[in-house]
Amino acid sequence: MTATTQQRVPAGTVRAADPAPSAAGLRARRAARRRQLTACGVLMTPFFALLLTIFLIPVGTAVYLSFYSDDQPGLGFGPERTVFVGLRSYAAVLTDPTFLGGLGTVALYCLIYIPLMVAGALALALLLDSGVVRLRAFAQLGLFLPHAVPGIIAALIWLYLYTPGISPVIDLFARADITIDFLGVHTVIPSIVNIAVWSNLGYNMVVFYAALQAVPREVIEASVVDGAGPVRTALQVKTPLVRASVVMVAIFTLIWALQLFTEPMLLSQSSPMINSRFSPSMYIYDAAFTRNNYSLAAAASVVLLVCTIALSYGVTRFTSRADVAEEAR
């Protein structure tokens, strides 16, 4: 028999370093890395193309137009020319009481609309997820259908219901000796909020319901075993677990609310309470297509964009700090 000897490395002995990778191995790694970068570039190209064409180019155009204006020298009898005006358009926008009033109107609209939208959609999603509602699929479809109606059509439907003389709702209140003006000075903003909530509640409800479906059933069963009732389970167990969806819906609702345009534009045909500069978006439309002042419209657009980005960033930072504080507990 031949004895097999094993070489043992004494304790404390340092092994020799592995040999350096060969040139072929380095080339293979570099080729794999290039393939990965190429695949990432191909997959990200549609996103960057849309970002460039839909966001960056329009924003850049608006910024450019805000610094230039069309002037006619010689008391208006000379040829029209484009001149650099600097921040003159921004100063005109920020000192215009109608634009500032539109910002205040949208701020009030957001204070009413966003809590109603988020709380209402979340409550409906929790109700559907609890299993109390029968025919859940039909309930979801019925709640989502208003979102499928185009915004202009929805505004026209509600304009019919808000207009005295032709509205069956107002006639029904009149038979009960109740006089109500849906487009009055104190009710016009709640009426616009009602249209927006009716149109978008079902969509956000579907978002929350999908998030609730991802909640582990074991967590819910554990809360039930611990003695939590349906309301406590919904508020203290399910809602914190879908907090990311709540923040997302709140941010998207805020962005859409700041662009308020369709509903007041159509309702302005029947209400003197809504003028042509009721909201910042209507102010921009009036400046561009009624007064033909594209520099002013571009400056107002940039101001509205900055406000939207700042508020969205503020909501994100606030929720992030709240999450950190909750984890620290």
Stockholm file with secondary structure:
# STOCKHOLM 1.0

chainA/1-329         MTATTQQRVPAGTVRAADPAPSAAGLRARRAARRRQLTACGVLMTPFFALLLTIFLIPVGTAVYLSFYSDDQPGLGFGPERTVFVGLRSYAAVLTDPTFLGGLGTVALYCLIYIPLMVAGALALALLLDSGVVRLRAFAQLGLFLPHAVPGIIAALIWLYLYTPGISPVIDLFARADITIDFLGVHTVIPSIVNIAVWSNLGYNMVVFYAALQAVPREVIEASVVDGAGPVRTALQVKTPLVRASVVMVAIFTLIWALQLFTEPMLLSQSSPMINSRFSPSMYIYDAAFTRNNYSLAAAASVVLLVCTIALSYGVTRFTSRADVAEEAR
#=GR chainA/1-329 SS CCCCCCCCCCTTCCCCCCCCCCHHHHHHHHHHHHHHHHHHHHHHHHHHHHIIIIIIHHHHHHHHHHTEEEECTTTTTSCCEEEECTTHHHHHHHTCHHHHHHHHHHHHHHHHHHHHHHHHHHHHHHHHHHTCSSSHHHHHHHHHHHHHSCHHHHHHHHHHHHSTTTCHHHHHHHHTTCCCCTTSTTTHHHHHHHHHHHHHHHHHHHHHHHHHHTSCHHHHHHHHHTTCCHHHHIIIIIHHHTHHHHHHHHHHHHHHHHTCCHHHHHHTTTCTTSCTTSSHHHHHHHHHHTSCCHHHHHHHHHHHHHHHHHHHHHHHHHHHHHHHHHHHC
#=GC SS_cons         CCCCCCCCCCTTCCCCCCCCCCHHHHHHHHHHHHHHHHHHHHHHHHHHHHIIIIIIHHHHHHHHHHTEEEECTTTTTSCCEEEECTTHHHHHHHTCHHHHHHHHHHHHHHHHHHHHHHHHHHHHHHHHHHTCSSSHHHHHHHHHHHHHSCHHHHHHHHHHHHSTTTCHHHHHHHHTTCCCCTTSTTTHHHHHHHHHHHHHHHHHHHHHHHHHHTSCHHHHHHHHHTTCCHHHHIIIIIHHHTHHHHHHHHHHHHHHHHTCCHHHHHHTTTCTTSCTTSSHHHHHHHHHHTSCCHHHHHHHHHHHHHHHHHHHHHHHHHHHHHHHHHHHC
//
